[in-house]
Amino acid sequence: MTGESSHPRLTYADKVILAPMVRIGTLPMRLLALEYGADIVYTEELIDWKLLRSVRRKNDVLGTVDFIDRTDGTIVFRTCAREREHVVLQLGTCDPTRAFKVAQIVENDVAGIDVNMGCPKRFSILGGMGAALLKQPDKASEILKTLVDGLTIPVTCKIRVLKSVRDTLKLCDTLAATGISAITVHGRTVDERPQHPNRNEVLKIISEHLSIPVIANGGSKEVEKREDIFKFKKETGCSSVMLARAAEWNCSIFRKEGLLPMDDVVRSYLKLAVDYDNSPSNTKYCVQNILRDLQETPLGKQFLNAQTLEQICEVWNMDNYCRAKAKEFRSKGFEGRFEVVPERLGLIGTAGKRKLEDEEEDVLLMKCAFLRNNFPNDKSLPKSQLAKWTRDHHKKLPAYYTVNEDKLFRAVVVIDGRKYGSSF
């Protein structure tokens, strides 16, 4: 045991829950769901080996705890005090030892651990994770039992129904016997998709059969307003309800006061994205899923052309807020995602000047991003301007090369005997 938990133990009865969704369940969306009335929020599925190669850091400027990938400097998981007693980390794993090591790393920063046993994606199944565990109940049980026995926070799992009700109940009994606090059941099989009806009658049989809380999932097609959540709960007889697509499309589905207009939801989401320095690509993806068909409107097309967080915010007249926050962060010494240096790549030095282990000379790192939309024509492109500068100053033309490191790359330009490069 790792010691007594310092926060109230999470329970799963009579709760409305934000489901784990790939790329959606990052910190801004989780906080927005809590703001609107969700009781529990799940992270997107986080793969065990990726968390194992991360380092935990406190971010005093953002007020967050960050788990940063040592190999590429990306944020694997970011959380904060606001969600401390409500956030469940969903783990993608196929190994009990690895799963436990990860759980120990994050145990003091989350309210619970959930093991993904229902994801039908090819990546998960080929890795022996997700829905692959439905066919390996002994391994699934070993993973859950290891976590339950070693942690002070609740452990749960998320599965899909099997083709046979009898087989589904047998699997649920096996998993429940490990001592898990609850089980989430998606009412479709691995082969079924959202267009197929959710098997609510099977969820009802499961909820009546098990003594632990059963969380109903898969009913988003039936949920258009908050009242529908409780209709789904009543029809399935489950203890709680977990929402994915309905919350992804309009997170205010959790509001007791009713749904908010899309623009209000987007603005609230963007404020949180700015406040917690969310990546522009992830922010854009989440907003796209809110806009849906409206991406073809003039506003939608303006949004699709945006690349930076500031440009995205500008579509909703929040660019001033974005700039003000960025200025505030810089004044406190926070440089956002650029301040993280991948440890494995051997970068050392200070003041933006670092030496690569495999290079003889220093490369002056420049914190800049190439955004094609910022340049109206080919003559204004950085390469064109640099070429003109060398001609005007009778210098040799610039020489360019790229350093590759796994999926990362560094672009370097050599000019007038000096090397300038981007970060990996």
Order of alpha helices (4+ residues) and beta strands (2+ residues): beta-alpha-beta-beta-alpha-beta-beta-beta-beta-alpha-beta-alpha-alpha-beta-alpha-beta-alpha-beta-alpha-beta-alpha-alpha-alpha-alpha-alpha-alpha-beta-beta-beta-alpha-beta-beta-beta
